[in-house]
């Protein structure tokens, strides 16, 4: 079983993430190359024509954006309950990545929606709950930036993140609970033609690994930022004593 | 001419792929530059050891 306490030590995290982040990035790049090749080779859909290929960038962005929020909420929980600094830094590092992926899912969905639905945007349950997810990411980042005291900012933002986690099942079940223009769950239910599963899973794997790699990189950035701040404070303190 | 720009809705497909590539590349570049910047600042701010 993965021992989270093992990685909770900042020095150990920095040592492991130093090689793990580029390794994950390289695997992600290889998967992107494979996924892109499979995507352009995939046949057109009999109803959606070539727009079906937008699925290979839209669905992975949406799923990875949701995964990013789950990571943010999980790290916020550890930071809030166990008062662990590294968990706070990891939560903060996940927010901009998740926001970018969710925004990408919304925009690529809109590009897909125009030729298929005849509209760039509809106030549909799935689209609206994804927009709420983007606003949660932005709200989290804004709250972090608004408070000067980092510990207080992390606590307030963590509470927002945990409350906002209720939106994840809402996004998932939105196409079941409400009448939706958005298509229903089609991967696990077997409704998606098998020929599209290869490119979809390759691209999904690439997005997930890229997110994990960049999450490690950005958490390292937060650790360096904290170290620079601490060192500057120590230097100022030493100067005032002298 | 690739399979991406040969269909009826090629402009939409290319826009989605282009935007995705741009966003992901921007995330990679921003993350790497940010980390490099803070690493250099942390190393510079490291207090000198006592002799």
HADDOCK unambig.tbl for C-alpha pairs under 7 A between the chains (distance, minus, plus):
assign (segid A and resid 40 and name CA) (segid B and resid 3 and name CA) 5.25 0.50 0.50
assign (segid A and resid 40 and name CA) (segid B and resid 4 and name CA) 5.78 0.50 0.50
assign (segid A and resid 41 and name CA) (segid B and resid 3 and name CA) 6.76 0.50 0.50
assign (segid A and resid 50 and name CA) (segid B and resid 7 and name CA) 5.63 0.50 0.50
assign (segid A and resid 50 and name CA) (segid B and resid 8 and name CA) 6.83 0.50 0.50
assign (segid A and resid 50 and name CA) (segid B and resid 9 and name CA) 6.31 0.50 0.50
assign (segid A and resid 51 and name CA) (segid B and resid 9 and name CA) 6.29 0.50 0.50
assign (segid A and resid 51 and name CA) (segid B and resid 13 and name CA) 5.97 0.50 0.50
assign (segid A and resid 53 and name CA) (segid B and resid 13 and name CA) 6.80 0.50 0.50
assign (segid A and resid 54 and name CA) (segid B and resid 13 and name CA) 5.80 0.50 0.50
assign (segid A and resid 54 and name CA) (segid B and resid 16 and name CA) 6.35 0.50 0.50
assign (segid A and resid 57 and name CA) (segid B and resid 17 and name CA) 6.83 0.50 0.50
assign (segid A and resid 57 and name CA) (segid B and resid 20 and name CA) 6.87 0.50 0.50
assign (segid A and resid 104 and name CA) (segid B and resid 20 and name CA) 6.73 0.50 0.50
assign (segid A and resid 108 and name CA) (segid B and resid 16 and name CA) 5.28 0.50 0.50
assign (segid A and resid 111 and name CA) (segid B and resid 12 and name CA) 6.05 0.50 0.50
assign (segid A and resid 111 and name CA) (segid B and resid 16 and name CA) 6.60 0.50 0.50
assign (segid A and resid 214 and name CA) (segid B and resid 28 and name CA) 6.89 0.50 0.50
assign (segid A and resid 214 and name CA) (segid B and resid 31 and name CA) 6.62 0.50 0.50
assign (segid A and resid 217 and name CA) (segid B and resid 31 and name CA) 6.52 0.50 0.50
assign (segid A and resid 217 and name CA) (segid B and resid 35 and name CA) 6.82 0.50 0.50
assign (segid A and resid 218 and name CA) (segid B and resid 31 and name CA) 5.85 0.50 0.50
assign (segid A and resid 218 and name CA) (segid B and resid 35 and name CA) 6.54 0.50 0.50
assign (segid A and resid 220 and name CA) (segid B and resid 35 and name CA) 6.75 0.50 0.50
assign (segid A and resid 221 and name CA) (segid B and resid 34 and name CA) 6.54 0.50 0.50
assign (segid A and resid 221 and name CA) (segid B and resid 35 and name CA) 4.21 0.50 0.50
assign (segid A and resid 221 and name CA) (segid B and resid 38 and name CA) 6.08 0.50 0.50
assign (segid A and resid 224 and name CA) (segid B and resid 38 and name CA) 5.40 0.50 0.50
assign (segid A and resid 224 and name CA) (segid B and resid 39 and name CA) 5.31 0.50 0.50
assign (segid A and resid 224 and name CA) (segid B and resid 42 and name CA) 5.69 0.50 0.50
assign (segid A and resid 225 and name CA) (segid B and resid 38 and name CA) 5.34 0.50 0.50
assign (segid A and resid 225 and name CA) (segid B and resid 42 and name CA) 6.72 0.50 0.50
assign (segid A and resid 227 and name CA) (segid B and resid 42 and name CA) 5.73 0.50 0.50
assign (segid A and resid 228 and name CA) (segid B and resid 41 and name CA) 5.95 0.50 0.50
assign (segid A and resid 228 and name CA) (segid B and resid 42 and name CA) 3.94 0.50 0.50
assign (segid A and resid 228 and name CA) (segid B and resid 45 and name CA) 5.75 0.50 0.50
assign (segid A and resid 231 and name CA) (segid B and resid 45 and name CA) 5.42 0.50 0.50
assign (segid A and resid 231 and name CA) (segid B and resid 46 and name CA) 5.44 0.50 0.50
assign (segid A and resid 231 and name CA) (segid B and resid 47 and name CA) 6.27 0.50 0.50
assign (segid A and resid 232 and name CA) (segid B and resid 45 and name CA) 5.84 0.50 0.50
assign (segid A and resid 235 and name CA) (segid B and resid 47 and name CA) 6.47 0.50 0.50
